[in-house]
Amino acid sequence: MSAPDRRVVFALASRKGADSRKLAQWLEDRGYVDVRWADPRDVDEVERVIREGSAVHVVLASADALLAAAWSGRITLDLWRNVTIEIADEAPALSPDALRHVLMHWDAWRSADRARSLVAAVILSLLAVLAASLVLWAGLR
């Protein structure tokens, strides 16, 4: 398999980690020559290129780095919807399609969670106002 044309290819892995040698060999075996390395903690570099409108292809040693970035909120999920994701792990826990599916559902869950949090905040605020009113009313009697 050769690298996709006119795409920016990122290897999302630490250059110093044990996975980096394995990932470098995996990339070389598949003909990827012009690869940018980005540490998973510096995923904002990948997002900057995505925002610039470039077609991006991300290769990961395993799905862990991307999932950790998603769960911690370090990536903007909507930006990643059209990113080609490839996992180099020989026996990945998630295929690239499954990973997109997980990210899509995580995004939906976070939206619903924000809505639940907003409703809870409004209810708690109303209860606080009611409690304060009762305390004031009782104090005035």
MODELLER restraints for C-alpha pairs under 7 A, 6 or more apart:
rsr = mdl.restraints
at = mdl.atoms
rsr.add(forms.Gaussian(group=physical.xy_distance, feature=features.Distance(at['CA:1:A'], at['CA:30:A']), mean=5.14, stdev=0.5))
rsr.add(forms.Gaussian(group=physical.xy_distance, feature=features.Distance(at['CA:1:A'], at['CA:31:A']), mean=6.65, stdev=0.5))
rsr.add(forms.Gaussian(group=physical.xy_distance, feature=features.Distance(at['CA:2:A'], at['CA:30:A']), mean=5.76, stdev=0.5))
rsr.add(forms.Gaussian(group=physical.xy_distance, feature=features.Distance(at['CA:2:A'], at['CA:31:A']), mean=4.92, stdev=0.5))
rsr.add(forms.Gaussian(group=physical.xy_distance, feature=features.Distance(at['CA:2:A'], at['CA:32:A']), mean=6.34, stdev=0.5))
rsr.add(forms.Gaussian(group=physical.xy_distance, feature=features.Distance(at['CA:3:A'], at['CA:31:A']), mean=6.16, stdev=0.5))
rsr.add(forms.Gaussian(group=physical.xy_distance, feature=features.Distance(at['CA:3:A'], at['CA:32:A']), mean=5.08, stdev=0.5))
rsr.add(forms.Gaussian(group=physical.xy_distance, feature=features.Distance(at['CA:7:A'], at['CA:54:A']), mean=6.88, stdev=0.5))
rsr.add(forms.Gaussian(group=physical.xy_distance, feature=features.Distance(at['CA:7:A'], at['CA:55:A']), mean=4.94, stdev=0.5))
rsr.add(forms.Gaussian(group=physical.xy_distance, feature=features.Distance(at['CA:7:A'], at['CA:56:A']), mean=5.39, stdev=0.5))
rsr.add(forms.Gaussian(group=physical.xy_distance, feature=features.Distance(at['CA:7:A'], at['CA:57:A']), mean=6.36, stdev=0.5))
rsr.add(forms.Gaussian(group=physical.xy_distance, feature=features.Distance(at['CA:8:A'], at['CA:54:A']), mean=6.91, stdev=0.5))
rsr.add(forms.Gaussian(group=physical.xy_distance, feature=features.Distance(at['CA:8:A'], at['CA:55:A']), mean=6.26, stdev=0.5))
rsr.add(forms.Gaussian(group=physical.xy_distance, feature=features.Distance(at['CA:8:A'], at['CA:56:A']), mean=4.87, stdev=0.5))
rsr.add(forms.Gaussian(group=physical.xy_distance, feature=features.Distance(at['CA:8:A'], at['CA:57:A']), mean=6.05, stdev=0.5))
rsr.add(forms.Gaussian(group=physical.xy_distance, feature=features.Distance(at['CA:9:A'], at['CA:35:A']), mean=5.16, stdev=0.5))
rsr.add(forms.Gaussian(group=physical.xy_distance, feature=features.Distance(at['CA:9:A'], at['CA:36:A']), mean=6.20, stdev=0.5))
rsr.add(forms.Gaussian(group=physical.xy_distance, feature=features.Distance(at['CA:9:A'], at['CA:56:A']), mean=6.02, stdev=0.5))
rsr.add(forms.Gaussian(group=physical.xy_distance, feature=features.Distance(at['CA:9:A'], at['CA:57:A']), mean=4.73, stdev=0.5))
rsr.add(forms.Gaussian(group=physical.xy_distance, feature=features.Distance(at['CA:9:A'], at['CA:58:A']), mean=5.79, stdev=0.5))
rsr.add(forms.Gaussian(group=physical.xy_distance, feature=features.Distance(at['CA:10:A'], at['CA:35:A']), mean=5.63, stdev=0.5))
rsr.add(forms.Gaussian(group=physical.xy_distance, feature=features.Distance(at['CA:10:A'], at['CA:36:A']), mean=4.74, stdev=0.5))
rsr.add(forms.Gaussian(group=physical.xy_distance, feature=features.Distance(at['CA:10:A'], at['CA:37:A']), mean=5.60, stdev=0.5))
rsr.add(forms.Gaussian(group=physical.xy_distance, feature=features.Distance(at['CA:10:A'], at['CA:38:A']), mean=6.64, stdev=0.5))
rsr.add(forms.Gaussian(group=physical.xy_distance, feature=features.Distance(at['CA:10:A'], at['CA:57:A']), mean=6.26, stdev=0.5))
rsr.add(forms.Gaussian(group=physical.xy_distance, feature=features.Distance(at['CA:10:A'], at['CA:58:A']), mean=4.80, stdev=0.5))
rsr.add(forms.Gaussian(group=physical.xy_distance, feature=features.Distance(at['CA:10:A'], at['CA:59:A']), mean=6.09, stdev=0.5))
rsr.add(forms.Gaussian(group=physical.xy_distance, feature=features.Distance(at['CA:11:A'], at['CA:35:A']), mean=6.57, stdev=0.5))
rsr.add(forms.Gaussian(group=physical.xy_distance, feature=features.Distance(at['CA:11:A'], at['CA:36:A']), mean=6.11, stdev=0.5))
rsr.add(forms.Gaussian(group=physical.xy_distance, feature=features.Distance(at['CA:11:A'], at['CA:37:A']), mean=4.76, stdev=0.5))
rsr.add(forms.Gaussian(group=physical.xy_distance, feature=features.Distance(at['CA:11:A'], at['CA:38:A']), mean=6.16, stdev=0.5))
rsr.add(forms.Gaussian(group=physical.xy_distance, feature=features.Distance(at['CA:11:A'], at['CA:58:A']), mean=5.99, stdev=0.5))
rsr.add(forms.Gaussian(group=physical.xy_distance, feature=features.Distance(at['CA:11:A'], at['CA:59:A']), mean=4.86, stdev=0.5))
rsr.add(forms.Gaussian(group=physical.xy_distance, feature=features.Distance(at['CA:11:A'], at['CA:60:A']), mean=5.98, stdev=0.5))
rsr.add(forms.Gaussian(group=physical.xy_distance, feature=features.Distance(at['CA:12:A'], at['CA:37:A']), mean=6.10, stdev=0.5))
rsr.add(forms.Gaussian(group=physical.xy_distance, feature=features.Distance(at['CA:12:A'], at['CA:38:A']), mean=5.01, stdev=0.5))
rsr.add(forms.Gaussian(group=physical.xy_distance, feature=features.Distance(at['CA:12:A'], at['CA:39:A']), mean=5.82, stdev=0.5))
rsr.add(forms.Gaussian(group=physical.xy_distance, feature=features.Distance(at['CA:12:A'], at['CA:40:A']), mean=5.66, stdev=0.5))
rsr.add(forms.Gaussian(group=physical.xy_distance, feature=features.Distance(at['CA:12:A'], at['CA:58:A']), mean=6.66, stdev=0.5))
rsr.add(forms.Gaussian(group=physical.xy_distance, feature=features.Distance(at['CA:12:A'], at['CA:59:A']), mean=6.09, stdev=0.5))
rsr.add(forms.Gaussian(group=physical.xy_distance, feature=features.Distance(at['CA:12:A'], at['CA:60:A']), mean=5.20, stdev=0.5))
rsr.add(forms.Gaussian(group=physical.xy_distance, feature=features.Distance(at['CA:13:A'], at['CA:20:A']), mean=6.35, stdev=0.5))
rsr.add(forms.Gaussian(group=physical.xy_distance, feature=features.Distance(at['CA:13:A'], at['CA:37:A']), mean=6.84, stdev=0.5))
rsr.add(forms.Gaussian(group=physical.xy_distance, feature=features.Distance(at['CA:13:A'], at['CA:38:A']), mean=6.11, stdev=0.5))
rsr.add(forms.Gaussian(group=physical.xy_distance, feature=features.Distance(at['CA:13:A'], at['CA:39:A']), mean=5.03, stdev=0.5))
rsr.add(forms.Gaussian(group=physical.xy_distance, feature=features.Distance(at['CA:13:A'], at['CA:40:A']), mean=5.70, stdev=0.5))
rsr.add(forms.Gaussian(group=physical.xy_distance, feature=features.Distance(at['CA:13:A'], at['CA:60:A']), mean=6.51, stdev=0.5))
rsr.add(forms.Gaussian(group=physical.xy_distance, feature=features.Distance(at['CA:13:A'], at['CA:61:A']), mean=6.73, stdev=0.5))
rsr.add(forms.Gaussian(group=physical.xy_distance, feature=features.Distance(at['CA:14:A'], at['CA:20:A']), mean=6.31, stdev=0.5))
rsr.add(forms.Gaussian(group=physical.xy_distance, feature=features.Distance(at['CA:14:A'], at['CA:38:A']), mean=6.91, stdev=0.5))
rsr.add(forms.Gaussian(group=physical.xy_distance, feature=features.Distance(at['CA:14:A'], at['CA:39:A']), mean=4.61, stdev=0.5))
rsr.add(forms.Gaussian(group=physical.xy_distance, feature=features.Distance(at['CA:14:A'], at['CA:40:A']), mean=6.73, stdev=0.5))
rsr.add(forms.Gaussian(group=physical.xy_distance, feature=features.Distance(at['CA:19:A'], at['CA:61:A']), mean=6.30, stdev=0.5))
rsr.add(forms.Gaussian(group=physical.xy_distance, feature=features.Distance(at['CA:23:A'], at['CA:61:A']), mean=5.81, stdev=0.5))
rsr.add(forms.Gaussian(group=physical.xy_distance, feature=features.Distance(at['CA:23:A'], at['CA:88:A']), mean=6.70, stdev=0.5))
rsr.add(forms.Gaussian(group=physical.xy_distance, feature=features.Distance(at['CA:26:A'], at['CA:88:A']), mean=6.83, stdev=0.5))
rsr.add(forms.Gaussian(group=physical.xy_distance, feature=features.Distance(at['CA:40:A'], at['CA:65:A']), mean=5.87, stdev=0.5))
rsr.add(forms.Gaussian(group=physical.xy_distance, feature=features.Distance(at['CA:50:A'], at['CA:56:A']), mean=6.42, stdev=0.5))
rsr.add(forms.Gaussian(group=physical.xy_distance, feature=features.Distance(at['CA:50:A'], at['CA:79:A']), mean=6.87, stdev=0.5))
rsr.add(forms.Gaussian(group=physical.xy_distance, feature=features.Distance(at['CA:56:A'], at['CA:83:A']), mean=5.51, stdev=0.5))
rsr.add(forms.Gaussian(group=physical.xy_distance, feature=features.Distance(at['CA:56:A'], at['CA:84:A']), mean=6.51, stdev=0.5))
rsr.add(forms.Gaussian(group=physical.xy_distance, feature=features.Distance(at['CA:57:A'], at['CA:83:A']), mean=5.93, stdev=0.5))
rsr.add(forms.Gaussian(group=physical.xy_distance, feature=features.Distance(at['CA:57:A'], at['CA:84:A']), mean=4.66, stdev=0.5))
rsr.add(forms.Gaussian(group=physical.xy_distance, feature=features.Distance(at['CA:57:A'], at['CA:85:A']), mean=5.95, stdev=0.5))
rsr.add(forms.Gaussian(group=physical.xy_distance, feature=features.Distance(at['CA:58:A'], at['CA:84:A']), mean=6.16, stdev=0.5))
rsr.add(forms.Gaussian(group=physical.xy_distance, feature=features.Distance(at['CA:58:A'], at['CA:85:A']), mean=4.89, stdev=0.5))
rsr.add(forms.Gaussian(group=physical.xy_distance, feature=features.Distance(at['CA:58:A'], at['CA:86:A']), mean=6.17, stdev=0.5))
rsr.add(forms.Gaussian(group=physical.xy_distance, feature=features.Distance(at['CA:59:A'], at['CA:85:A']), mean=5.95, stdev=0.5))
rsr.add(forms.Gaussian(group=physical.xy_distance, feature=features.Distance(at['CA:59:A'], at['CA:86:A']), mean=4.72, stdev=0.5))
rsr.add(forms.Gaussian(group=physical.xy_distance, feature=features.Distance(at['CA:59:A'], at['CA:87:A']), mean=5.72, stdev=0.5))
rsr.add(forms.Gaussian(group=physical.xy_distance, feature=features.Distance(at['CA:59:A'], at['CA:88:A']), mean=6.79, stdev=0.5))
rsr.add(forms.Gaussian(group=physical.xy_distance, feature=features.Distance(at['CA:60:A'], at['CA:86:A']), mean=6.31, stdev=0.5))
rsr.add(forms.Gaussian(group=physical.xy_distance, feature=features.Distance(at['CA:60:A'], at['CA:87:A']), mean=4.88, stdev=0.5))
rsr.add(forms.Gaussian(group=physical.xy_distance, feature=features.Distance(at['CA:60:A'], at['CA:88:A']), mean=5.95, stdev=0.5))
rsr.add(forms.Gaussian(group=physical.xy_distance, feature=features.Distance(at['CA:61:A'], at['CA:87:A']), mean=5.89, stdev=0.5))
rsr.add(forms.Gaussian(group=physical.xy_distance, feature=features.Distance(at['CA:61:A'], at['CA:88:A']), mean=4.96, stdev=0.5))
rsr.add(forms.Gaussian(group=physical.xy_distance, feature=features.Distance(at['CA:61:A'], at['CA:89:A']), mean=5.50, stdev=0.5))
rsr.add(forms.Gaussian(group=physical.xy_distance, feature=features.Distance(at['CA:62:A'], at['CA:87:A']), mean=5.63, stdev=0.5))
rsr.add(forms.Gaussian(group=physical.xy_distance, feature=features.Distance(at['CA:62:A'], at['CA:88:A']), mean=6.44, stdev=0.5))
rsr.add(forms.Gaussian(group=physical.xy_distance, feature=features.Distance(at['CA:62:A'], at['CA:89:A']), mean=5.39, stdev=0.5))
rsr.add(forms.Gaussian(group=physical.xy_distance, feature=features.Distance(at['CA:62:A'], at['CA:92:A']), mean=6.51, stdev=0.5))
rsr.add(forms.Gaussian(group=physical.xy_distance, feature=features.Distance(at['CA:63:A'], at['CA:87:A']), mean=6.58, stdev=0.5))
rsr.add(forms.Gaussian(group=physical.xy_distance, feature=features.Distance(at['CA:63:A'], at['CA:94:A']), mean=6.78, stdev=0.5))
rsr.add(forms.Gaussian(group=physical.xy_distance, feature=features.Distance(at['CA:69:A'], at['CA:75:A']), mean=5.92, stdev=0.5))
rsr.add(forms.Gaussian(group=physical.xy_distance, feature=features.Distance(at['CA:77:A'], at['CA:103:A']), mean=6.89, stdev=0.5))
rsr.add(forms.Gaussian(group=physical.xy_distance, feature=features.Distance(at['CA:77:A'], at['CA:107:A']), mean=6.64, stdev=0.5))
rsr.add(forms.Gaussian(group=physical.xy_distance, feature=features.Distance(at['CA:85:A'], at['CA:96:A']), mean=5.59, stdev=0.5))
rsr.add(forms.Gaussian(group=physical.xy_distance, feature=features.Distance(at['CA:86:A'], at['CA:96:A']), mean=5.75, stdev=0.5))
rsr.add(forms.Gaussian(group=physical.xy_distance, feature=features.Distance(at['CA:87:A'], at['CA:96:A']), mean=6.64, stdev=0.5))
